[in-house]
Amino acid sequence: MSRPKIVCAGMCDTKSAEMRFLADQVAAFGGQPIIMDLSLGGAVGWADVPLTEVLGAVGEDVSRVHEAPRADAINMVGHAAAKKIVDMHEQGECDGMISWAGSVGTTTVTHAMRALPYGVPKIMLTDMASSDVSVWMGNKDIYFINPTAEQGINIVTSKIVRAACAGIVAMAQVEETQASGRPLAAITTYGVTTPAVNRCAAALEDMGWDCVMFHAVGAGATMEDLVRDGMIGAVLDLTPGELTNNLFGSPYGTPQSWGGDRLTAASETGIPQIVVPGGLDQCAHGAFEKLPEQYKEDFRTGVRQDFRGSGMPYRHNDVVTVMFPTLEEVAEMSRSIAGKLNRSRGPAAFVIPMRGWSAYDQSEKLASRERGWSEGNGDGPTWQPDPDNPDWSRRAVLMREIMQNELDPAKVDLVWVDKHILDPEFSDLVIDIFKPMLDGSWQPGKAALAVGQTASVARQ
């Protein structure tokens, strides 16, 4: 293989020694470095891709960058760099990208890194790596490394930076994985819906599909992008957890820098999709100490369901607090889901398990260690029985009522079943509904042909 072309991008005006060191080390490890200048204070005359050329990709001018407030200048240069790097990649001039920067440089360079396709190596050396990097990473495959300092080449930083340069060259030389020839299905998951995910995945694989699982703590955004890129041929959105996470402003929602909208790509592209409210009995929020004060007050006062009268939410672990949506929030979310699914251009179904939506959302009589909530430990922490049918979830009953009124039966099949999401029979039912979608025989309103007598179907 020829020497991989590695773009070394950064603030050449303030980090000239660091940028030259990056390029030298990339070359030392067998790469062909290409220095891209993303300076905000003044263009330099020695970069391989000067700032004027970067800005020219979007018709911008250096003078406007210098006149703009710092935040605006970052966005201008970052936007231009994103366009330029994509052009370079498409022309075979970028096999990977690396940078070494502080907060301003990291913000600027990662604009460009996020624009590159998945699989193109991206390494960001930044002292900001010890903080929350989600705003810079977005939903892309960027490797963040803490060089211990944003500048200065010395016995500490040089070893780390050299290792990163060796890494980017090696990564760029890895050959692309050859497609298996099998279509790819996406499935969304939480730990508390895993048994259903695994059973559905096994069934789809037996049917000739490869499966990729997306953890619904932000990775749903990646799934949406891959659907739009044409890499995914069907979606089983078994756990659209980002919907509640976004509702509560959780750090585990879709990334702020993504700019997309969850639960839209499959509808817009027309690929087969089944959506299940798995995990929507909860929101995976951050550590309790970081919850907004209003939420803490809601738990103390009983406005929001607490965990067994403690005045506190349930703690999944030290960094994840489980929030419980109110019925009003479930109603709001249901209407939002219906509106998105009504725009479906291909086979679509919404399937509601009436006995609960996760391991935490189950009654004591269903609970077991294998189902994620041990017997003898009472009801799951998010369980709310319906007053008229205590075996059914109150949230599920409310969602069904709203979906019956809001979903367009000419576009989306609505199915509800007297099962829990973790019951094997529920997974089997979902696959039975999926089969005609995948073989091309699906027709709106014909879900009854797949489910037989095991479930109820909203009819036109």
Secondary structure, DSSP 8 states (H G I E B T S, - for coil): ----EEEEEE-TTT-HHHHHHHHHHHHHTT-EEEEEE--SS---S--SB-HHHHHHTTT--HHHHHHS-HHHHHHHHHHHHHHHHHHHHHTT--SEEEEEE-HHHHHHHHHHHHHS-TTS-EEEEEGGGGS--HHHHTTS--EEE--SSSS--STTHHHHHHHHHHHHHHHHTS------SS-EEEEEE-GGGHHHHHHHHHHHHHTT-EEEEEETTTTHHHHHHHHHTT--SEEEES--THHHHHHTT-TTSS-TTT---SS-HHHHHT--EEE--TTTT-EEE--GGGS-HHHHHHHHHTSS--STTSSS-EEEETTEEEE---HHHHHHHHHHHHHHHTT-SS-EEEEEETT-SSTTS--TTT-BGGGTB-TTS-S-TT--B-SS-TTSBHHHHHHHHHHHHHS-TTT-EEEEESS-TTSHHHHHHHHHHHHHHHHT---TT-HHHHHTTSSEE---
